[in-house]
Amino acid sequence: MNQVIALTKKLISLPSYVDAQTNESKLGEFIYGYLKKVLISQGKKQPIRGGRFNVIATTKGVPKLILASHMDTVIPSRPKQIFPKIKNGELYGLGALDMKAGTSAILDSLNGIKNVEGLMLLFYCDEEYYFSGMNKFVNNQKKIIPSPLVIIPEPTDLTIWDACRGVIEIKFRLQGKTGHSANSQTGENAIDGIFQIIQSLKTKLNKYSDRV
């Protein structure tokens, strides 16, 4: 357990929030080097943009189990958050819960494993922002992996969840019609139209239900 805590503290000390100067690349390099030390075969960096990348590693055989963890965190509200500390037996630091402890658990579980087949490791970027890391991973799979089990060590209050919320991104452009300010009926207000579209989407989505 002490080894996992030490590893988590190391990951916290590698800032991986995203702004004009910082991203996940330092943490990605550390993870990539760690995987090489534990002899996980076929490790690679999957480039995204701006020096950012996913880290993917596989053992022999078709992946049957994927261990996945995102590398980025939210932007710190205080500078000292990137310095890990233990208080009253609890570890504090930016990303300690979401999700550098989970990442450490994955990495530590690899020590000493031998002759493992069907395992894939995915450490992806940009989960807290625009999902570019996961989008790149999904869109660049040359073949569909047949029904693998995926374990994501997100914080869940030590409860096992059997599903994960997805995301749908919708982009649209609406153009209004110029009219005279003294006679609004001669034009069409694009802002009003946007409100109507959003309300229509809400109505449609509220009709969706799923047993999970």
C-alpha positions as CSV (number, residue, x, y, z in Angstrom):
1,M,0.0,0.0,0.0
2,N,2.9,2.4,0.8
3,Q,4.1,1.9,-2.7
4,V,0.8,2.9,-4.2
5,I,0.7,6.0,-2.0
6,A,4.2,7.0,-3.0
7,L,3.3,6.5,-6.7
8,T,0.1,8.6,-6.3
9,K,2.1,11.4,-4.7
10,K,4.5,11.3,-7.6
11,L,1.7,11.5,-10.1
12,I,0.1,14.5,-8.2
13,S,3.4,16.3,-8.4
14,L,3.3,16.1,-12.2
15,P,0.8,18.8,-13.1
16,S,-1.6,17.6,-15.8
17,Y,-4.3,20.3,-15.9
18,V,-4.6,22.1,-19.2
19,D,-3.9,25.8,-19.9
20,A,-1.6,27.7,-22.2
21,Q,1.5,26.4,-20.5
22,T,0.6,23.0,-19.0
23,N,-1.0,19.8,-20.3
24,E,-0.7,16.0,-19.6
25,S,2.6,15.4,-21.5
26,K,4.9,15.2,-18.5
27,L,2.6,12.7,-16.8
28,G,2.2,10.8,-20.1
29,E,6.0,10.5,-20.4
30,F,6.2,9.2,-16.8
31,I,3.5,6.6,-17.5
32,Y,5.1,5.6,-20.8
33,G,8.5,5.1,-19.1
34,Y,6.9,3.1,-16.2
35,L,5.3,0.7,-18.7
36,K,8.6,0.1,-20.4
37,K,10.2,-0.8,-17.0
38,V,7.5,-3.4,-16.2
39,L,8.0,-4.8,-19.7
40,I,4.5,-4.3,-21.0
41,S,4.8,-4.9,-24.7
42,Q,3.7,-2.8,-27.6
43,G,3.5,0.5,-25.7
44,K,3.0,3.6,-27.9
45,K,2.1,7.2,-27.8
46,Q,-1.0,8.2,-29.7
47,P,-0.6,11.9,-30.7
48,I,-3.5,14.2,-30.3
49,R,-2.3,17.8,-30.9
50,G,-0.1,20.4,-29.2
51,G,2.3,17.9,-27.9
52,R,-0.5,15.9,-26.1
53,F,-0.9,12.2,-26.5
54,N,-2.6,9.1,-25.2
55,V,-0.5,6.2,-23.9
56,I,-1.6,2.8,-25.1
57,A,-0.1,-0.6,-24.3
58,T,-1.2,-4.1,-25.1
59,T,0.0,-7.6,-24.3
60,K,-0.3,-10.6,-26.7
61,G,-3.7,-11.6,-28.0
62,V,-6.9,-9.9,-28.7
63,P,-7.8,-7.5,-25.8
64,K,-10.3,-9.0,-23.4
65,L,-9.7,-6.5,-20.6
66,I,-9.1,-2.8,-20.9
67,L,-7.8,-0.8,-17.9
68,A,-8.4,2.8,-18.7
69,S,-7.6,6.0,-16.8
70,H,-7.6,9.7,-17.9
71,M,-4.5,11.7,-17.2
72,D,-5.8,15.3,-17.0
73,T,-7.2,17.1,-14.0
74,V,-9.2,20.3,-13.6
75,I,-7.3,23.6,-13.2
76,P,-6.1,24.2,-9.7
77,S,-7.8,26.8,-7.6
78,R,-4.7,27.2,-5.4
79,P,-1.0,26.9,-6.5
80,K,-0.1,24.5,-3.6
81,Q,-2.6,21.9,-4.8
82,I,0.0,20.3,-6.9
83,F,2.1,19.5,-3.8
84,P,0.8,16.3,-2.3
85,K,0.4,16.0,1.5
86,I,-0.9,13.5,4.0
87,K,-3.2,14.8,6.7
88,N,-5.0,12.6,9.3
89,G,-4.1,9.6,7.3
90,E,-5.6,10.9,4.1
91,L,-3.7,12.0,0.9
92,Y,-4.5,15.4,-0.5
93,G,-3.5,17.0,-3.8
94,L,-4.9,18.0,-7.2
95,G,-6.2,14.9,-8.9
96,A,-5.6,12.6,-5.9
97,L,-9.2,11.3,-6.2
98,D,-9.9,12.0,-9.8
99,M,-8.0,10.1,-10.9
100,K,-4.4,9.7,-10.1
101,A,-5.0,7.2,-7.3
102,G,-6.8,5.1,-9.8
103,T,-4.0,5.5,-12.3
104,S,-1.5,4.5,-9.6
105,A,-3.6,1.4,-8.8
106,I,-3.4,0.3,-12.4
107,L,0.3,0.9,-12.7
108,D,1.1,-0.9,-9.4
109,S,-1.0,-3.9,-10.4
110,L,1.4,-4.5,-13.3
111,N,4.5,-5.2,-11.2
112,G,5.5,-8.8,-11.3
113,I,2.9,-9.9,-13.9
114,K,4.1,-12.5,-16.4
115,N,2.7,-14.2,-19.4
116,V,-0.4,-12.1,-19.5
117,E,-2.5,-12.1,-22.7
118,G,-5.5,-10.1,-23.8
119,L,-4.8,-7.0,-21.7
120,M,-4.9,-3.4,-23.0
121,L,-3.9,-0.3,-21.0
122,L,-5.3,3.1,-22.0
123,F,-4.2,6.4,-20.4
124,Y,-6.0,9.1,-22.3
125,C,-5.9,12.9,-22.2
126,D,-8.5,15.7,-22.2
127,E,-11.3,13.9,-20.2
128,E,-12.1,17.0,-18.2
129,Y,-12.3,19.3,-21.2
130,Y,-13.2,18.3,-24.7
131,F,-12.7,14.5,-24.8
132,S,-10.1,14.7,-27.6
133,G,-8.1,11.8,-26.2
134,M,-11.0,9.3,-26.1
135,N,-12.3,10.5,-29.4
136,K,-8.9,9.8,-31.0
137,F,-8.7,6.4,-29.4
138,V,-12.2,5.3,-30.5
139,N,-11.9,6.8,-34.0
140,N,-8.5,5.2,-34.7
141,Q,-9.3,1.6,-33.8
142,K,-8.5,-0.3,-37.0
143,K,-10.8,-3.1,-35.9
144,I,-13.6,-3.3,-33.4
145,I,-12.4,-5.0,-30.2
146,P,-15.0,-7.7,-29.6
147,S,-16.9,-7.0,-26.3
148,P,-14.0,-6.4,-23.9
149,L,-14.4,-5.8,-20.2
150,V,-13.4,-2.2,-19.4
151,I,-12.5,-1.2,-15.9
152,I,-12.2,2.5,-15.2
153,P,-11.0,3.3,-11.6
154,E,-13.0,6.6,-11.3
155,P,-14.0,7.6,-7.7
156,T,-17.3,5.9,-6.8
157,D,-17.2,5.8,-3.0
158,L,-15.9,2.3,-3.2
159,T,-19.1,1.1,-5.0
160,I,-18.8,-0.9,-8.2
161,W,-20.8,0.7,-11.0
162,D,-21.8,-1.4,-14.1
163,A,-22.3,1.5,-16.5
164,C,-20.8,4.9,-17.4
165,R,-22.5,8.0,-18.6
166,G,-21.9,8.8,-22.3
167,V,-21.8,12.1,-24.1
168,I,-23.4,13.5,-27.2
169,E,-22.0,16.7,-28.7
170,I,-24.2,18.7,-31.0
171,K,-23.1,21.7,-33.1
172,F,-25.4,23.8,-35.1
173,R,-25.5,27.3,-36.7
174,L,-28.5,29.5,-37.0
175,Q,-28.8,32.5,-39.2
176,G,-31.3,35.2,-38.5
177,K,-32.9,37.6,-40.9
178,T,-32.2,41.4,-40.8
179,G,-35.2,43.5,-40.0
180,H,-35.9,47.1,-39.0
181,S,-35.8,47.7,-35.2
182,A,-39.1,49.6,-35.4
183,N,-40.8,46.7,-37.0
184,S,-39.6,43.4,-35.6
185,Q,-41.9,41.4,-37.8
186,T,-39.8,42.1,-40.8
187,G,-36.9,40.1,-39.4
188,E,-36.1,36.9,-37.6
189,N,-34.1,36.9,-34.3
190,A,-31.4,34.2,-34.3
191,I,-31.3,34.2,-30.5
192,D,-35.0,33.4,-30.3
193,G,-34.4,30.6,-32.7
194,I,-31.6,29.2,-30.6
195,F,-33.8,29.1,-27.5
196,Q,-36.5,27.3,-29.5
197,I,-33.9,24.7,-30.7
198,I,-32.5,24.1,-27.2
199,Q,-36.0,23.7,-25.8
200,S,-36.8,21.2,-28.5
201,L,-33.7,19.2,-27.7
202,K,-34.6,19.2,-24.0
203,T,-38.1,17.9,-24.7
204,K,-36.7,15.1,-26.9
205,L,-34.0,14.1,-24.4
206,N,-36.5,14.1,-21.5
207,K,-38.4,11.3,-23.4
208,Y,-35.3,9.1,-23.4
209,S,-35.0,6.4,-20.7
210,D,-32.7,3.5,-20.0
211,R,-32.9,0.8,-17.3
212,V,-29.4,1.5,-16.2
